[in-house]
């Protein structure tokens, strides 16, 4: 917890961003690896894989922050590419998770949003899938990552904030709220790293 708090604070100051990103890459990677025993114990239950990729998306965000502070342009581009590909795999996982648990996903959609809960569950699933394709293929990757970031932020505002207000005693609502915005921030950092890739090392497409 101390490392996560220190890393988060460090990201807010330019002089400490480089070191903070290294700390966060390591810590988030450890959290990702902590999900592996659950996968091995229940390889047919997708929620275990989903938990791994949720944590791994945070690794990608921290890696993108590290890439943005790397002075070597070639190395920065390589790290940014790794962060993009990693986030693309996470988007694939988000898509599959919503497919496998579509009814549950629909139940999270506020009933006051027209037309139906299932409509938005299906639409956001398709959006995750299209984002995954764009990010992995590096075709309009920046636009796809920005739009996915916006969608994730809306999840937090429309789904988890109301749940916190109506059920503040439920610890699960707080953890899901925090994880949602952590993933949102990670996607945003990857989007920023794509914009900051030097022109001389940036591919001509995407």
N, C-alpha and C positions, 0 to 999 in steps of 0.2 A: 504493500500500500504506500509506503514511504517513497519507493522508487517511482510509482505511478504519479503520485502527487508532485514530486520533484521534477519529473519529466514534463508533466503538464504545465507547471509554472515556467520551466525552462524554455518551453516552446514560445512563450510570450515575449521573450527578450532576444533580439538578434544575436547578441554575443554568446548566448548559451544554447541556441537552437541546435547547433551541430551535436554537442554532447548530449543534450536532452533527447534528440531523435535516436541516438545510439542506445541510450538507456531504455527508451520505449520499444525499440525493435526487439531488444533482448527480452524484456519483461513480457511483452505481448506474445512473442514466440513461445515462451515458456507456458503461457496460458493456453496457447494453441496445442502444444504438445500434451498438455494435461488432459485434453479431450480424446487423445488416441486410445488410452485404455478402454474408454467407453465404447469406441468404435469396434475394437477387437472383441469386447465382451458381447456386443449386440450388433454384429455387422449388417443385419437385415433391417435395422431400425434407423430410418433416415435422420431422425432428430439428432443422433449422435454426430453425423457428418455435418449437419447444419450448425451445430454448436462449434465445431472445429472451424468452419469457414467464417462464422461470425467473428471469432477471435482473430482469425488469419487476416480478415479485412483490416483490423487495427494494425497488424504488422505492416500491411501495404501502405497505410497512411503514414506510419512512422518512417518507413523506408522512403516514401516520397519526400518527406520533410528532410531526411538525410541527403537525398539526391539534390534537393534545392540548395543545400549549403556546401555541396562538394565543389571545390575550386576547379578540378580537372573536368573539362567539358565532356570528354569521351566517357569518363567514368560516371559522370552525372547522368548522361543520356542512358547508359546501360542500367543504372540503378532505377531511373525513372521508368524505363521499359519493363523492368522486373516488377515494379510496383503496379504498373498498368496491367500486365498479364495476370498478376496475382489477384487484382481487384476483379478482372474479367472472370476468373474462375469462381470468385466469391459470388458474382452476379449470377453465374450458372447455378450455384448452390441455392441462392435466394429464390430463383425461378423454380427449381425442383421442390424446395421446401413448400412453396405456396401451392404447387400442383398436388403434392402428396397430402397436404393438410388444407385443402381448399375450403372446406366447410368451416374450419376453425378460423382461417384467414378472413372469410366473409363475416364471421361473427364479431370480428374486431371493428368492422366498419360501422361508424355511427349510423343509426337508423334514420336520422333526419337528413342524411345526404341522399338526394335522388340520383338515379332511379331505384336501384336495389343494392343490397349489400353484395350479392353474388356478382353483379355487374362490375363493381369496383375491384373485387377480388380477382376476377378474370382479367380485367384490363391491366391491373398492376402486375400480374403475373406475366402477361405478354410484354409489358414495358420492361420488366427485368430481363426477359429473354432477348429482346431486341438490343438492350444495353449491353448484354453479355457479348452478343455477336459483334457489335460495333467496337467495343473495347478490345476484344481479343484479336479482331482482324485489323485494328487500327484504322478503321474507316469512320470518320466523324467521331473519333474516340473522345475528344474533348467535349463536344456537344453532348454525347451520350452520357459521359460522366457527370457533367453539370446537371443534366436533366434528372439523372438518377439521384444526385445529391438533393435536388429540389424535392423529388418525390419522397425520399427518406425523411427530409425535414418536415414535410406535410404529414407524414405518418405520425411523427412525434407531436405535432401541434394538434392534429385532429383526432388522434387515437389515444395517445398516452397522457397528454395534459388533462383532458376531461376525466380520464380514469383516476388520475392523481387527485383531482379536485373532489370527485365523488367517493373515492375509496382510498383515502390517504393512509389508512391503517394497513393496507395490503402491501407487504414488502415486494412482491412480484411486480407490482406496478412501478415501483421506484427503480428496480433493477432493469426492467424492460425499457423504461423511459431513458435511463442513463445509457444503456447499450445502444438504443436507437440513435441517440445523438452522437455517441462515440463513432458509430459506423458512418453517420452523416458527415462528421468531421473528417474521418479517414478518406471518404470518397472525395470530399472537397480538396483535401491536400493532394490527392492523386491528380485531380483536375488541374490544380495550380501547377503541379510539376510538369504536366503536359504542355501548359502554356509557356513554361519557362525554359523548355529545351532549346539550347542555342540553335540558330538557323543552320549553321554549318554541319550539325550532326543530326538534324531533324529529318525524318523520312519525308518524301514529297507528298505522301498521301496521309489522310487521317486528320 
